Amino acid sequence: MNISFEAPDKINGLMTITLETADYQPEVDKTLKDYRKRANIPGFRPGQAPMGMIKRQFGPSVKVEAVNKLLGEKLYEYVRENKIQMLGEPLPSDKQEQLDFESDQPLTFKFDIAVAPEFEAKLSGKDKIPYYNITVEDKLIDQQVEMYQSRAGHYEKVENFDAEQRDMLKGDLRELDAEGNVKEGGITVADAVLMPQYIKVDDQKKLFDGAKLGDIITWNPRKAYPESDVEVSSLLKIQKEEVKDHEGDFTFQITEISRYVKAEINQELFDQTFGEGTVKSEKEFRQKIADTVSQQFKADSDYKFLLDVRAHMEKKVGKLEFPEALLKRVMLNNNKDKGEDFVEKNFEASIKELGWHMIKEQLVAAQEIKVEDADLKNVAKEAARAQFAQYGMSNVPDEYLDNYAAEMLKKRENVDGLVDRAVDVKLTAALKNVVKLEEKDITLEDFQKMLQEK
């Protein structure tokens, strides 16, 4: 066996592997003996068929299989031992000559290999990276307090409808005929629920202004929701296809008016939001909100920091030269169902991500970052905590977070993303102690604008 590798431009590699008969024949002979033991050929007892017959029937396919297996093993072994940074998979070379598997002559295989460009990615205290501390303003705390009040609120019965209060009406719907009388055999819906603020057309919405308990409003559901047969069918309890048959007026007699009332700022709200006895005054409540929001903002600041590290390193490393033609072949080979147009459209973005991936690999190696099971669990818990926080649940017990995280980690499709996130978290923490941080205070509004501009 002979293996050679050449890459004159350092990024387009050609590997040549020549196999002699002696390299693969022992595996072929062993496999054919196994075939003979199991072969069930008419006229011969099991295991007694002539070897010549076995070779003629199975020899070619067994040889191809043995050669391909040996090729794969030796190719990757050579890449590993010679520390070749291969991008993607090796591809059969255009220089490959026709092979004759039926002869005993040496078999020579040629593979095109995309090689990663050589570069050095280093960071030190001489590298200045901005770090944005997002300030928790009073108006933001006010918004959070109001959000918690709204989520802990309740409906109360009232006598008069107020559109500004987003009141909910309950009443009886009756279909009218062309003369304005209750239609015989028409639609009747008891205890229909209606929120006039969601009516799409103003003249229909205004019909409910100043309404009181017991009032009868004449209106037209089809005109109120001209672009949504789904809403009309849901209100009238009919199929969407039937809406076109009920485009006339209806009466709505109000039997109940409910108004949503936000929770008061008191101990009950404090306990419901952060757990019993955690905070005991409005001042402590606002401070706890500030601390919680500040912790959430830290993750946003870290995210922006890593983006700035990436921009800094891409500029510092400079343009990397890739074997583009070969990588397009690799990309096309991995996306055969999507075709060349997909490759051309996405290649530039793919190369940009590949460059950052290689830079980040060097940074991760330099900081000796390794992801342990505990890191994955912590990242999964934080993801779970963030999901619960979206629904205003800030005091979820650790045991629930642990269980939720464990379920996330059971799903293979989640694990790769969590590993990437764990690497980013540890890399960010490490690099903040390596580079010179240029800390800057910024409002949430300005921070969000900055991200959108990027």
Backbone torsions as a table, in degrees:
resi	resn	phi	psi	omega
1	MET	NA	140.4	178.1
2	ASN	-136.3	131.0	178.8
3	ILE	-126.3	130.9	176.1
4	SER	-134.0	153.6	-179.1
5	PHE	-140.4	131.8	177.7
6	GLU	-135.6	140.2	177.9
7	ALA	-146.6	77.4	-175.2
8	PRO	-58.5	-34.5	178.5
9	ASP	-97.3	8.3	174.9
10	LYS	71.8	-6.3	179.4
11	ILE	-124.5	-22.4	175.2
12	ASN	-105.5	106.9	-175.9
13	GLY	-103.1	147.6	174.9
14	LEU	-125.6	116.5	177.7
15	MET	-105.0	131.7	178.9
16	THR	-118.1	125.7	-180.0
17	ILE	-124.0	121.0	177.4
18	THR	-110.5	122.3	-179.4
19	LEU	-106.5	130.0	172.4
20	GLU	-89.5	160.2	179.7
21	THR	-55.5	-38.0	-177.9
22	ALA	-64.7	-20.0	-177.8
23	ASP	-72.3	-37.4	-174.3
24	TYR	-114.3	-14.4	-173.8
25	GLN	-61.3	-40.8	178.7
26	PRO	-56.7	-39.1	179.3
27	GLU	-69.1	-37.9	178.1
28	VAL	-63.7	-47.3	-179.2
29	ASP	-61.2	-42.7	-179.7
30	LYS	-62.2	-44.9	-178.8
31	THR	-65.5	-41.5	-179.8
32	LEU	-65.0	-36.4	175.9
33	LYS	-62.9	-39.5	177.5
34	ASP	-65.9	-39.5	178.0
35	TYR	-61.8	-41.1	-178.1
36	ARG	-63.3	-40.2	179.9
37	LYS	-62.8	-32.9	-175.4
38	ARG	-98.8	-12.2	-173.2
39	ALA	-65.0	136.4	177.7
40	ASN	-117.0	89.4	-174.5
41	ILE	-110.7	128.1	-179.4
42	PRO	-53.6	134.6	178.6
43	GLY	94.7	-7.5	-179.4
44	PHE	-132.8	142.7	174.7
45	ARG	-69.6	151.2	179.1
46	PRO	-52.2	128.2	177.5
47	GLY	87.0	-2.7	-176.0
48	GLN	-110.8	4.4	179.2
49	ALA	-65.8	143.0	-180.0
50	PRO	-59.4	139.8	-179.5
51	MET	-61.5	-33.5	178.7
52	GLY	-60.3	-41.0	178.8
53	MET	-65.9	-40.5	179.2
54	ILE	-62.7	-42.4	-179.5
55	LYS	-64.3	-42.3	-179.5
56	ARG	-64.4	-38.0	-175.1
57	GLN	-80.2	-41.2	-173.7
58	PHE	-114.7	-14.0	-173.3
59	GLY	-52.7	-51.9	-177.0
60	PRO	-58.4	-46.9	-178.0
61	SER	-68.3	-36.3	178.4
62	VAL	-65.6	-39.2	179.2
63	LYS	-63.6	-46.2	179.4
64	VAL	-60.2	-43.2	-179.2
65	GLU	-64.1	-43.5	-179.6
66	ALA	-65.9	-40.4	179.6
67	VAL	-64.7	-46.4	-179.1
68	ASN	-63.6	-39.3	178.6
69	LYS	-63.4	-46.0	-179.5
70	LEU	-65.4	-40.1	178.6
71	LEU	-57.5	-50.4	-178.8
72	GLY	-59.4	-44.9	-179.0
73	GLU	-61.7	-48.2	-174.5
74	LYS	-72.6	-35.4	179.5
75	LEU	-62.3	-52.5	-177.8
76	TYR	-70.1	-30.3	176.0
77	GLU	-64.7	-42.4	179.3
78	TYR	-65.0	-44.7	179.0
79	VAL	-59.0	-43.9	-177.9
80	ARG	-67.8	-46.9	-176.3
81	GLU	-69.8	-29.8	-179.3
82	ASN	-97.6	6.9	175.2
83	LYS	52.4	45.7	176.1
84	ILE	-83.3	123.9	179.0
85	GLN	-83.4	88.9	-176.5
86	MET	-86.0	134.4	177.0
87	LEU	-101.7	121.4	-179.6
88	GLY	73.1	-157.0	-177.8
89	GLU	-101.6	151.0	174.0
90	PRO	-67.1	145.6	179.9
91	LEU	-121.6	145.8	176.0
92	PRO	-55.9	133.1	-175.4
93	SER	-78.9	151.7	173.3
94	ASP	-65.2	-18.1	-179.8
95	LYS	-85.4	0.6	-179.1
96	GLN	-64.1	128.9	178.2
97	GLU	-92.2	160.9	179.4
98	GLN	-60.9	136.7	-178.6
99	LEU	-108.3	145.1	177.8
100	ASP	-115.5	99.2	-176.9
101	PHE	-76.3	-13.5	-177.2
102	GLU	-85.3	-15.9	179.9
103	SER	-91.6	171.1	177.3
104	ASP	-100.0	14.0	179.7
105	GLN	-73.8	156.1	177.1
106	PRO	-56.7	146.2	179.4
107	LEU	-108.0	123.6	-178.4
108	THR	-112.1	125.2	-178.8
109	PHE	-116.8	140.0	178.5
110	LYS	-123.0	133.2	-179.3
111	PHE	-127.0	135.4	171.4
112	ASP	-85.6	131.0	-177.9
113	ILE	-127.8	125.0	176.4
114	ALA	-80.4	123.2	-177.2
115	VAL	-107.4	135.9	179.5
116	ALA	-66.0	140.8	177.9
117	PRO	-66.9	150.5	178.6
118	GLU	-87.8	130.3	177.3
119	PHE	-161.3	170.1	179.7
120	GLU	-126.6	127.2	178.9
121	ALA	-115.4	108.5	-178.5
122	LYS	-131.0	147.8	174.5
123	LEU	-128.2	148.1	178.2
124	SER	-150.5	-176.1	179.1
125	GLY	-65.5	-11.9	176.9
126	LYS	-78.9	-16.1	179.7
127	ASP	-86.5	123.0	-179.2
128	LYS	-101.0	123.9	-179.4
129	ILE	-126.6	129.9	178.4
130	PRO	-69.3	147.3	174.6
131	TYR	-134.6	121.8	-172.7
132	TYR	-98.9	118.2	174.4
133	ASN	-93.1	112.2	-177.3
134	ILE	-80.8	122.4	-177.4
135	THR	-79.5	141.5	177.8
136	VAL	-94.6	100.1	-177.4
137	GLU	-82.0	158.2	-179.7
138	ASP	-59.4	-38.8	-177.8
139	LYS	-65.1	-30.5	177.3
140	LEU	-70.8	-40.2	176.4
141	ILE	-63.7	-40.2	177.3
142	ASP	-58.2	-42.5	179.8
143	GLN	-63.9	-39.9	179.5
144	GLN	-67.6	-41.4	177.8
145	VAL	-60.0	-45.4	-179.8
146	GLU	-64.4	-37.2	178.0
147	MET	-62.0	-45.7	179.3
148	TYR	-65.2	-36.9	176.9
149	GLN	-62.5	-43.6	-178.5
150	SER	-64.9	-42.5	-178.0
151	ARG	-69.0	-26.2	-179.5
152	ALA	-98.0	7.7	-176.8
153	GLY	-76.2	-175.8	-178.4
154	HIS	-153.6	163.6	178.0
155	TYR	-91.3	140.4	175.1
156	GLU	-124.5	146.8	177.3
157	LYS	-76.1	134.2	177.7
158	VAL	-132.0	169.2	-176.1
159	GLU	-93.9	-31.9	-173.8
160	ASN	-120.8	143.1	-179.9
161	PHE	-82.8	135.5	177.0
162	ASP	-131.2	110.5	-177.0
163	ALA	-61.7	-31.0	-178.5
164	GLU	-68.1	-24.7	-177.7
165	GLN	-90.4	2.6	179.8
166	ARG	57.4	45.7	-178.5
167	ASP	-67.7	153.0	178.2
168	MET	-111.2	131.3	-179.2
169	LEU	-106.2	142.1	171.5
170	LYS	-123.7	138.2	-177.9
171	GLY	-170.3	-174.3	-177.9
172	ASP	-107.1	125.7	178.7
173	LEU	-95.7	134.2	176.3
174	ARG	-136.1	132.7	-179.9
175	GLU	-79.1	139.8	179.2
176	LEU	-107.3	154.4	175.2
177	ASP	-90.0	-173.6	-175.4
178	ALA	-63.6	-25.7	179.7
179	GLU	-88.5	-0.9	178.5
180	GLY	88.8	11.8	176.6
181	ASN	-97.3	160.2	177.4
182	VAL	-60.9	125.6	-174.3
183	LYS	-74.0	127.7	178.7
184	GLU	-67.8	126.4	-177.9
185	GLY	75.4	8.2	-179.3
186	GLY	-77.9	-179.3	-177.9
187	ILE	-75.5	134.2	173.1
188	THR	-131.8	127.6	178.7
189	VAL	-127.1	117.6	177.5
190	ALA	-86.8	144.5	177.3
191	ASP	55.5	41.2	174.2
192	ALA	-70.7	141.9	-178.3
193	VAL	-106.8	132.4	-174.3
194	LEU	-140.9	135.7	173.9
195	MET	-120.7	97.6	-173.4
196	PRO	-55.0	-26.9	-178.0
197	GLN	-64.4	-17.3	179.4
198	TYR	-93.9	0.5	175.9
199	ILE	-67.9	134.7	-170.8
200	LYS	-79.9	-26.3	-172.9
201	VAL	-109.5	126.8	-171.7
202	ASP	-60.7	-42.4	-176.2
203	ASP	-66.7	-27.8	174.5
204	GLN	-76.5	-37.0	179.7
205	LYS	-64.8	-40.3	-176.0
206	LYS	-67.7	-19.5	178.5
207	LEU	-59.8	-22.4	-177.1
208	PHE	-95.3	-4.0	-179.5
209	ASP	-60.8	132.6	176.8
210	GLY	72.8	10.8	-178.0
211	ALA	-66.3	151.2	-179.8
212	LYS	-126.4	164.6	177.6
213	LEU	-56.3	129.7	179.5
214	GLY	94.5	-15.1	179.7
215	ASP	-64.6	150.6	175.8
216	ILE	-113.2	117.1	-178.3
217	ILE	-103.6	129.6	173.9
218	THR	-99.1	122.9	-176.3
219	TRP	-150.3	178.1	-176.8
220	ASN	-128.4	104.7	-178.6
221	PRO	-56.5	-39.0	-177.5
222	ARG	-65.9	-38.0	178.0
223	LYS	-74.4	-29.0	-179.1
224	ALA	-69.1	-33.3	-179.8
225	TYR	-127.2	69.0	-172.6
226	PRO	-64.2	-22.1	-175.7
227	GLU	-111.3	11.6	-176.1
228	SER	-138.9	89.2	174.2
229	ASP	-63.3	-25.9	-178.8
230	VAL	-64.6	-45.0	-180.0
231	GLU	-65.1	-41.9	179.8
232	VAL	-64.6	-45.8	-178.5
233	SER	-64.6	-36.6	178.2
234	SER	-65.8	-41.8	-179.6
235	LEU	-67.4	-42.4	-176.1
236	LEU	-87.6	-3.1	179.5
237	LYS	60.5	44.8	178.6
238	ILE	-131.0	171.8	176.3
239	GLN	-74.2	150.2	-178.2
240	LYS	-57.8	-35.2	-178.0
241	GLU	-69.2	-18.0	-178.1
242	GLU	-88.6	-8.6	-175.8
243	VAL	-57.4	-39.4	-177.1
244	LYS	-61.4	-19.5	-179.9
245	ASP	-89.3	0.4	-176.7
246	HIS	-137.6	63.1	-176.2
247	GLU	-101.0	8.4	179.8
248	GLY	-86.5	-170.3	-178.6
249	ASP	-79.8	159.3	175.6
250	PHE	-134.5	155.2	168.0
251	THR	-101.4	150.7	176.7
252	PHE	-131.7	106.7	178.5
253	GLN	-93.6	119.2	-174.1
254	ILE	-76.2	119.8	178.5
255	THR	-107.5	-14.4	-179.4
256	GLU	-159.8	138.0	175.0
257	ILE	-123.4	123.0	-178.6
258	SER	-117.4	136.2	-179.7
259	ARG	-120.1	132.3	179.4
260	TYR	-80.6	125.8	-178.1
261	VAL	-114.9	125.7	178.9
262	LYS	-67.6	149.0	179.0
263	ALA	-65.8	149.9	176.1
264	GLU	-75.1	155.6	176.7
265	ILE	-83.8	94.2	-177.1
266	ASN	-147.6	-175.0	-176.0
267	GLN	-61.4	-34.6	179.3
268	GLU	-61.0	-42.1	178.1
269	LEU	-67.4	-41.0	178.7
270	PHE	-58.8	-48.0	-177.3
271	ASP	-65.4	-40.9	-178.1
272	GLN	-67.0	-32.0	-176.5
273	THR	-82.6	-46.8	-172.5
274	PHE	-119.3	5.5	-179.5
275	GLY	99.9	150.0	-173.7
276	GLU	-60.3	127.0	174.5
277	GLY	75.1	2.0	-178.5
278	THR	-66.5	-44.5	175.0
279	VAL	-126.7	149.9	-172.6
280	LYS	-129.6	8.4	177.9
281	SER	-153.7	164.1	179.2
282	GLU	-63.2	-36.6	178.7
283	LYS	-62.3	-45.6	178.3
284	GLU	-66.1	-36.2	179.1
285	PHE	-60.6	-48.3	-179.7
286	ARG	-66.2	-37.9	178.8
287	GLN	-66.6	-39.4	178.8
288	LYS	-64.2	-40.1	176.7
289	ILE	-63.0	-43.7	179.6
290	ALA	-60.6	-42.5	179.9
291	ASP	-65.1	-42.0	-179.6
292	THR	-64.6	-46.3	179.8
293	VAL	-64.1	-40.5	179.7
294	SER	-60.2	-39.5	178.6
295	GLN	-65.8	-39.1	177.0
296	GLN	-65.6	-38.7	-179.9
297	PHE	-66.9	-29.3	179.2
298	LYS	-59.7	-40.4	177.9
299	ALA	-63.4	-38.6	177.5
300	ASP	-66.7	-40.8	178.8
301	SER	-64.2	-41.2	178.4
302	ASP	-64.5	-39.2	178.0
303	TYR	-60.3	-45.8	179.6
304	LYS	-66.7	-36.7	178.5
305	PHE	-59.4	-45.5	-179.1
306	LEU	-67.0	-34.5	174.7
307	LEU	-61.7	-40.9	-179.8
308	ASP	-71.1	-33.9	173.9
309	VAL	-61.8	-44.0	179.5
310	ARG	-60.1	-48.8	-179.4
311	ALA	-61.1	-41.4	-179.9
312	HIS	-63.4	-45.1	-177.2
313	MET	-71.3	-37.4	178.2
314	GLU	-62.8	-37.4	177.6
315	LYS	-71.5	-40.5	-177.8
316	LYS	-68.0	-42.9	-179.3
317	VAL	-71.9	-34.9	-178.3
318	GLY	85.7	-179.1	-177.7
319	LYS	-68.0	127.4	178.3
320	LEU	-93.7	137.8	178.8
321	GLU	-92.1	122.1	179.1
322	PHE	-115.0	153.5	173.8
323	PRO	-75.7	79.5	-168.2
324	GLU	-61.1	-45.0	-178.4
325	ALA	-59.9	-42.3	-179.5
326	LEU	-70.3	-40.2	179.9
327	LEU	-67.0	-31.1	175.0
328	LYS	-65.4	-37.8	176.1
329	ARG	-64.4	-41.1	178.4
330	VAL	-62.9	-46.0	-179.2
331	MET	-63.6	-40.3	178.3
332	LEU	-66.3	-38.8	179.0
333	ASN	-63.6	-31.4	179.6
334	ASN	-86.5	-8.8	-179.0
335	ASN	-134.6	50.2	-175.2
336	LYS	-59.7	-31.0	-177.3
337	ASP	-77.2	-11.6	-175.1
338	LYS	-104.5	-20.7	172.2
339	GLY	83.0	178.3	-174.0
340	GLU	-68.2	-33.6	-179.7
341	ASP	-60.6	-39.4	178.5
342	PHE	-62.4	-43.3	-179.4
343	VAL	-62.3	-48.1	-178.2
344	GLU	-62.6	-38.8	-177.0
345	LYS	-70.0	-34.9	-172.7
346	ASN	-107.2	-2.4	-172.4
347	PHE	-64.3	-46.0	-176.2
348	GLU	-60.2	-45.3	178.8
349	ALA	-65.0	-37.0	179.5
350	SER	-64.8	-41.8	179.3
351	ILE	-65.5	-39.5	179.2
352	LYS	-62.0	-43.9	178.1
353	GLU	-66.3	-37.6	178.4
354	LEU	-62.6	-41.9	179.1
355	GLY	-61.3	-45.2	178.7
356	TRP	-65.2	-38.8	178.7
357	HIS	-58.9	-42.0	-179.1
358	MET	-69.9	-39.4	176.2
359	ILE	-61.9	-46.1	-177.7
360	LYS	-64.2	-35.2	177.0
361	GLU	-58.2	-42.5	179.2
362	GLN	-67.1	-40.1	178.9
363	LEU	-65.0	-41.2	178.6
364	VAL	-62.9	-43.9	179.9
365	ALA	-65.1	-40.9	-178.5
366	ALA	-64.1	-33.2	-179.9
367	GLN	-92.1	4.0	177.9
368	GLU	52.2	46.0	-177.7
369	ILE	-84.4	129.8	175.6
370	LYS	-132.1	139.1	-179.4
371	VAL	-96.3	119.6	178.9
372	GLU	-100.6	169.2	178.4
373	ASP	-57.5	-37.8	-179.4
374	ALA	-63.7	-35.5	178.6
375	ASP	-65.8	-42.7	178.4
376	LEU	-62.6	-41.8	-179.8
377	LYS	-64.0	-42.1	179.8
378	ASN	-63.7	-42.3	179.1
379	VAL	-64.7	-41.8	178.7
380	ALA	-63.8	-39.7	178.7
381	LYS	-63.9	-41.3	179.6
382	GLU	-66.5	-36.7	176.5
383	ALA	-64.2	-41.7	177.9
384	ALA	-65.0	-43.4	-180.0
385	ARG	-60.4	-41.2	179.9
386	ALA	-65.3	-38.0	178.8
387	GLN	-65.4	-43.5	178.2
388	PHE	-65.1	-37.4	-178.4
389	ALA	-63.5	-29.8	178.1
390	GLN	-61.5	-25.2	179.5
391	TYR	-102.8	17.3	176.6
392	GLY	77.0	14.8	-178.5
393	MET	-97.2	95.3	-173.9
394	SER	-98.8	-9.6	-174.9
395	ASN	-119.1	40.1	-179.9
396	VAL	-69.4	125.9	-178.9
397	PRO	-61.0	149.6	-178.9
398	ASP	-58.0	-34.3	-177.6
399	GLU	-64.4	-34.0	177.6
400	TYR	-71.5	-40.5	177.5
401	LEU	-63.5	-39.7	178.0
402	ASP	-61.5	-44.2	-179.3
403	ASN	-66.5	-42.1	-179.7
404	TYR	-64.0	-43.3	179.2
405	ALA	-63.3	-40.9	179.6
406	ALA	-61.4	-39.3	178.5
407	GLU	-66.7	-37.9	177.8
408	MET	-62.3	-41.0	-176.2
409	LEU	-73.3	-16.2	178.5
410	LYS	-73.8	-22.1	-176.4
411	LYS	-93.7	118.1	-175.7
412	ARG	-56.5	-36.5	-177.2
413	GLU	-66.4	-18.2	178.2
414	ASN	-87.3	-27.7	-167.9
415	VAL	-64.9	-45.6	-177.7
416	ASP	-58.9	-43.8	178.9
417	GLY	-64.0	-38.2	179.0
418	LEU	-69.2	-35.8	176.1
419	VAL	-62.7	-47.0	178.6
420	ASP	-58.8	-42.2	-179.4
421	ARG	-65.6	-40.9	179.6
422	ALA	-63.6	-40.1	177.2
423	VAL	-61.8	-45.9	-179.6
424	ASP	-60.9	-42.0	-178.9
425	VAL	-62.3	-47.6	-177.7
426	LYS	-71.0	-37.0	178.6
427	LEU	-65.9	-43.1	179.0
428	THR	-60.1	-47.7	-179.6
429	ALA	-60.5	-40.5	-178.8
430	ALA	-68.6	-45.6	-175.3
431	LEU	-69.4	-26.2	177.1
432	LYS	-64.4	-21.6	177.2
433	ASN	-96.2	-1.9	-178.4
434	VAL	-102.3	-50.1	-175.7
435	VAL	-84.7	171.1	173.8
436	LYS	-89.2	114.3	-179.4
437	LEU	-80.9	127.6	172.2
438	GLU	-100.3	88.9	-173.1
439	GLU	-75.2	136.8	-178.6
440	LYS	-138.3	132.7	174.7
441	ASP	-83.5	141.2	-176.9
442	ILE	-151.3	145.2	176.9
443	THR	-76.6	159.1	179.3
444	LEU	-60.4	-41.2	-179.1
445	GLU	-60.7	-46.3	-179.9
446	ASP	-68.2	-35.1	178.5
447	PHE	-63.0	-44.9	-179.5
448	GLN	-65.5	-39.0	177.2
449	LYS	-61.7	-41.4	-179.8
450	MET	-61.4	-42.6	179.2
451	LEU	-65.4	-39.5	179.9
452	GLN	-65.4	-38.4	179.0
453	GLU	-64.4	-36.9	178.9
454	LYS	-66.4	NA	NA
